[in-house]
Amino acid sequence: MSKGNKIVENFQRPDKELVQRFSRIPVANIDDCVGRTGAMNDRIRPMNRSRLLGTAFTIKVPEGDNLMFHKAMDMAQPGDVFVIDAGGSSSRSIFGELMVNYCRIRGIAGIVVDGSIRDSDAIGQMEDFPVYAIGVTPNGPYKNGPGEINTPVAVGGIVVRPGDILVGDADGVIVIRPEDAESIADAAEAVIEKEEQIMKDILEKCSYVRPWVDQKIQELGTEIIK
């Protein structure tokens, strides 16, 4: 086996009911509950308006090469999200409309790539298949390898392991460890309930109570001139 060539066929996926708990929770609320450090950086941006939710199926490829992605498309299960570490290169697209439609038909839940795509107009109009990438280029990929499938990867500044839970919306993508998912979901749901009450007070009472503002200003020893 040459260095950099590895395919792991099976990995443990989290319970589907656990994954579904995040189906309506905004990424921003989840990120608040993990110390505001769980989201991929802003280079990873949505290519359409489809919401992302699923289980990470990871792929590592050389910059501008998609051989292992072609292999992975025949291996993944419905509900998996392809997370592709393409080295952050924007010079060549890793996939386009044909591959996206094959993934969609097979029940794949979306694709996140630390690289570029093409056929962006067609992908941008999709409402049932989320795609996140760093950019767009018409330049096509090589198909030479090597690469890895279902090993830990780094995408958007976050380490992603096979089986991690991914949630994405217009704000970006966040990665959730399955072992932490239940407590994170509990906390995020509590945040949503709290924010709904705050929004109600803003709209109905023109009130936004936050005593911590004056407390912080006082702690700073701020001079207040009247």
Residue, then its C-alpha position, 0 to 999 in steps of 0.5 A: m500500500s502506497k502512502g496516502n492510500k487508505i479506504v475504511e469501508n465501515f464506521q459507526r453512525p449515530d442513531k438517526e433519531l439523535v441526528q434528527r434532533f438538530s433538524r430545526i436548530p439554527v447553526a448559530n444556536i448550536d455554536d453558542c452551546v459549544g463555546r462558539t468554536g464548533a463551526m467551520n470557518d467562513r471560507i466554507r459557504p453555502m452554494n444554495r439554500s438547502r439546509l444540511l443535516g447528516t452524518a459525516f462520510t469523510i474523504k481526503v484528496p490531493e488538491g484538484d483531484n476527485l478519484m476517491f470521491h468517485k469511489a466514495m459515491d458508490m460506498a456511502q449510505p443514505g443520510d451520509v454527508f460527504v466531507i471532502d478535504a481537498g486542501g483548500s485549493s480553489s484552482r480546480s473543481i472537485f465536482g459538478e452537476l453530474m456528481v451532485n445529482y448522482c449523490r442526490i439520487r442515492g440519498i446522500a444528505g449533502i456535500v461539504v468540500d474544502g475546495s471548489i465546485r463547478d456548474s454553480d448555476a445548476i447547483g445553486q438552484m437546487e432546493d433539496f441538496p445542500v452543497y458547501a464549498i470555498g469557491v467556483t471554477p470551471n477547471g475540472p479535476y484530475k483523477n489520479g489519486p491517491g487519497e483516503i476514505n473515512t479517516p479524520v480530515a480537516v475542513g474549514g479549520i475543524v477536524v471531522r471524523p467519520g460519524d460526526i453529525l453535521v448541521g448547516d444553514a445559511d450561516g455555515v456548517i457546524v460539526i457535532r461529536p455524537e458523544d456530545a450530541e444529546s447534551i448539545a441538543d438539550a442546551a440548544e433547544a433551551v436557547i431557542e426557547k429563551e430567544e423566542q421569549i426575548m423576541k416576543d418582548i422586543l416585538e410586543k413590549c419594545s423591551y430588551v432586558r440585558p442587565w449584563v451590559d451596564q454591569k460590564i461597563q461598570e466593571l470596566g470603570t467607564e467614565i460616564i459624563k452627563 
